[in-house]
């Protein structure tokens, strides 16, 4: 199904299905939230990127009925017309627990087909089997941490007018581990490490920290928060190149790591590897 956040499974009593059902995936259009940022759904996007998901608790049955486990990773392109609401993905994955597949590739193909249909764009899916779990180790994002700076100001909501630049030029990546927003439906907190890489006039780091901390009570899905940060920095600081990547903490066995980029910077790692 497709609808608005209040119509999703979030914040509602849930009956967990034990049979495969792709209709459990609840899609939400990107366009309304992008419209609040001045992004025209009919025009070309001002960035490229994707939403990199990790589902740490995927399971199904093989052809004999024996349980199998894996970590599922999938990447939804940012030009997809829809996102999938995270609780619905968890319900969908749980419903696969008693479903038989010929092998792991058969299961991955099913996920690929269903997620692509829900989001309206091709979704890359990988099942990482237990023998390869060691490859899932994550390095810290590249860049200089700004969290030790004094907080210049405290605001209840993000305000792009807080952002400022200095004279000169820079090509750098800045990192903050203090980001927090809240789910727009349940109000539950979402924590993330952010990496902001850019090339252009130096961004005043204290102003950037104050701007990011102001998201602490801001209601927004992960994807929209990252896009708002990107658009605000682009408009306020006018960098020649910019990337914003977020590594959100897992909740309910799932984490979502959106990244958006325009142009190339010397400091940023390419694509989603900056948050893996």
Protein Blocks (a to p, Z undefined) as FASTA:
>chain_A
ZZdfklmmghpacdddfbdcfklpccddfklmmmmnopafkbccfbecddddddfbgcdd
dfkopacdddddddddfkbfbdcdfklmmmmmmmmmmpccfblmlmmmmmmmmmmmmnop
acddddddfklmmmmpccddedddfklpccfbacfbdcfklpccdedddddddddfkbcc
ddfklopacddddddddedddddfklmmmmmmmmmmcccdfklmmmmmmmmmmmmnopab
dcdddddddeehiacdddddedjdfkbcghjllmZZ
